Amino acid sequence: MIEAKDLTKRYGDTLAVNDLSFTARPGLVTGFLGPNGAGKSTTMRLIMGLDAPNGGDVTVNGRHVHDMSWPLHEVGALLESRSIHPGRSARGHLQMLAETNSISRTRVDEVLEMVGLASVSHRRAGKFSLGMTQRLGIAAALLGDPEVLLFDEPVNGLDPDGVRWVRNLLKELAHEGRTVLVSSHLMGEMALTADEVVIIGKGRLIVELGIEELLAHGSKSSVRVRSPQIKQLKAALEELDGAMTTLEADNSLTVRGADEVAIGKRAASLLVTLYELAPQYASLEDVFMDLTGGSVEYSGSQPASQTAAKGAAR
Amino acid sequence: MSTATATQARKAASARPGHYKLSGLIRSEWTKLRTVRSTMWTLGLTILIGVVISVISATATRAHWSTMTPADRVSFDPAGKSLIGVFFGQFTIGVLGVLAMSAEYGTGTIHATLSAAPGRLRVLAAKTIVFGAIALVISEITSFVSFFLAQALLTAPATHATLASPGALRAVAGSGLYLCVIGLLALGIATLIRHTAGSISAFTGLLLVIPLIVSAFPTWLDNDLSRFMPLRIGAAMISGPPLANTFTPWTGLLVLFIYAAVVLIVSGIVLVKRDA
């Protein structure tokens, strides 16, 4: 369980994290979403106690990382910096981390095996591909078999195989009852992995809810209609209260403001043949863009106060 | 393993008695140093430069002995001559001291280190202990090897020293200690500055540039101040006979030790307060 309450972090004049509260619960993959520069990596550093917040508090299983007896057994993190010396071998990297928490060499071998780096464990990390580096970072996070895991953009730069591997790993870790917080700026990826999402923009919470609710949240839902008598149907549908229609290039009709039930009834009353009557849900990406649009738009040199006001108005 | 037993196993792991300890951190710092090549390079160079320069200077002295004035022959300091190379080792030891910390920041490893061991002072203590021990062993090896090799090359009629000669043992053992403390000073500087290039510049600046500035002052002030310069402290330490306008060798080493301790303590406070 990760609980952030009124978390605020300021770097000079920049408000990186602004009064942010959210919860990541055990047994779920919590997607931590936002455009680049939204404050995701900063929040992860605050969770790990690497940076100190200017206000608010964040705890992992009710405690601060500073107060943990064996930090690696309680929380593991793949952070933005990747934290790997290019001159050190994969095994050397994991071993030096294991030794801090008196973790056995057997466990080092185990995680190397788990991430598929056992055969190259003696190679210097600087020679690794981006995907292998990512796997090494994940191995380091798993080293202490912790209850809580943080992954900052774990699929960045991975090939499709790697992406799928990470996706399955995250789900499995959550299935084992762990708390998994994964940041990404790719909404589509999160749709496939996350159970819940925390979306932030400009350091502020935009929305925190389940992925299904988020999809339903889409304000752009519409209905796609195909018919041999499309012109007649278009005219009839526009008479419906609040309905707006657009004739698409493929001769299909996109209807907003009326649901499939109303459209179907109307078509039946006119004895118009329908080939297709399909509700369209806004893609997660559309929802994401819609929700974060304001916070990306003002990414220029706006003073913090103005941006905050904008955020509050949302 | 079923989910339930896996969860239980993890709970057991996090409920492990005790807590992470300095001894584990020391092992970790030792692993960090020995698993990167720069350590081997800087340590190897410290020994190599030290020994080679000492051998060259002893050989040159022996070759020119017949042309030296009687006064020069009388004031010749065979112990000091054999330790000139060790004196250069302070720059390679300094670089290692800097890298031991700055590489953590340069590569982001510091985030992994402090996530695993959030007690920052304990991490700095472990680093100081491990680096200090390695630096001391390598420095002492360099100075003793340099001394014995150079003395063997200073054949008659040139005068040579043994460890029993006045000031010789102090010069040899002390120059190793001097190098070690210089290395700790570099470690402290890097903990403050965090960047490799900046730290090395500050370190060499402290050693080389400040004495140049001081030497531009009026003589009476220069003499008073220059004894506080690390290089003068080092010069007094490697010299067999006492040098003018310096602290005694052991007082000088104490002054240098205070520098290193102050910088390390300040850097420790900053390390705790600053975002990683």
Chai-1 contact restraints between the chains, C-beta under 6 A:
chainA,res_idxA,chainB,res_idxB,connection_type,confidence,min_distance_angstrom,max_distance_angstrom,comment,restraint_id
A,M48,B,S115,contact,1.0,0.0,6.0,A-B,restraint_1
A,G49,B,P118,contact,1.0,0.0,6.0,A-B,restraint_2
A,L50,B,H111,contact,1.0,0.0,6.0,A-B,restraint_3
A,L50,B,L114,contact,1.0,0.0,6.0,A-B,restraint_4
A,L50,B,A276,contact,1.0,0.0,6.0,A-B,restraint_5
A,D51,B,D275,contact,1.0,0.0,6.0,A-B,restraint_6
A,V65,B,P118,contact,1.0,0.0,6.0,A-B,restraint_7
A,H66,B,P118,contact,1.0,0.0,6.0,A-B,restraint_8
A,S69,B,H19,contact,1.0,0.0,6.0,A-B,restraint_9
A,W70,B,R16,contact,1.0,0.0,6.0,A-B,restraint_10
A,W70,B,Y20,contact,1.0,0.0,6.0,A-B,restraint_11
A,P71,B,A116,contact,1.0,0.0,6.0,A-B,restraint_12
A,P71,B,P118,contact,1.0,0.0,6.0,A-B,restraint_13
A,L72,B,A116,contact,1.0,0.0,6.0,A-B,restraint_14
A,H73,B,A13,contact,1.0,0.0,6.0,A-B,restraint_15
A,H73,B,S14,contact,1.0,0.0,6.0,A-B,restraint_16
A,E74,B,S14,contact,1.0,0.0,6.0,A-B,restraint_17
A,A77,B,S115,contact,1.0,0.0,6.0,A-B,restraint_18
A,L79,B,H111,contact,1.0,0.0,6.0,A-B,restraint_19
A,S81,B,G108,contact,1.0,0.0,6.0,A-B,restraint_20
A,S81,B,H111,contact,1.0,0.0,6.0,A-B,restraint_21
A,R82,B,G108,contact,1.0,0.0,6.0,A-B,restraint_22
A,S83,B,G108,contact,1.0,0.0,6.0,A-B,restraint_23
A,S83,B,T109,contact,1.0,0.0,6.0,A-B,restraint_24
A,S83,B,H111,contact,1.0,0.0,6.0,A-B,restraint_25
A,S83,B,A112,contact,1.0,0.0,6.0,A-B,restraint_26
A,H85,B,T107,contact,1.0,0.0,6.0,A-B,restraint_27
A,H85,B,T109,contact,1.0,0.0,6.0,A-B,restraint_28
A,G87,B,V36,contact,1.0,0.0,6.0,A-B,restraint_29
A,G87,B,R37,contact,1.0,0.0,6.0,A-B,restraint_30
A,R88,B,T35,contact,1.0,0.0,6.0,A-B,restraint_31
A,R88,B,V36,contact,1.0,0.0,6.0,A-B,restraint_32
A,G92,B,T35,contact,1.0,0.0,6.0,A-B,restraint_33
A,Q95,B,T31,contact,1.0,0.0,6.0,A-B,restraint_34
A,M96,B,S28,contact,1.0,0.0,6.0,A-B,restraint_35
A,M96,B,T31,contact,1.0,0.0,6.0,A-B,restraint_36
A,M96,B,K32,contact,1.0,0.0,6.0,A-B,restraint_37
A,L97,B,A112,contact,1.0,0.0,6.0,A-B,restraint_38
A,L97,B,A116,contact,1.0,0.0,6.0,A-B,restraint_39
A,E99,B,G24,contact,1.0,0.0,6.0,A-B,restraint_40
A,E99,B,R27,contact,1.0,0.0,6.0,A-B,restraint_41
A,E99,B,S28,contact,1.0,0.0,6.0,A-B,restraint_42
A,E99,B,T31,contact,1.0,0.0,6.0,A-B,restraint_43
A,T100,B,Y20,contact,1.0,0.0,6.0,A-B,restraint_44
A,T100,B,G24,contact,1.0,0.0,6.0,A-B,restraint_45
A,T100,B,L25,contact,1.0,0.0,6.0,A-B,restraint_46
A,T100,B,S28,contact,1.0,0.0,6.0,A-B,restraint_47
A,T100,B,A116,contact,1.0,0.0,6.0,A-B,restraint_48
A,T100,B,A117,contact,1.0,0.0,6.0,A-B,restraint_49
A,N101,B,Y20,contact,1.0,0.0,6.0,A-B,restraint_50
A,N101,B,A116,contact,1.0,0.0,6.0,A-B,restraint_51
A,S102,B,G24,contact,1.0,0.0,6.0,A-B,restraint_52
A,D145,B,R10,contact,1.0,0.0,6.0,A-B,restraint_53
A,D145,B,A13,contact,1.0,0.0,6.0,A-B,restraint_54
A,E147,B,R10,contact,1.0,0.0,6.0,A-B,restraint_55
A,E176,B,T3,contact,1.0,0.0,6.0,A-B,restraint_56
A,E176,B,A6,contact,1.0,0.0,6.0,A-B,restraint_57
A,G177,B,T7,contact,1.0,0.0,6.0,A-B,restraint_58
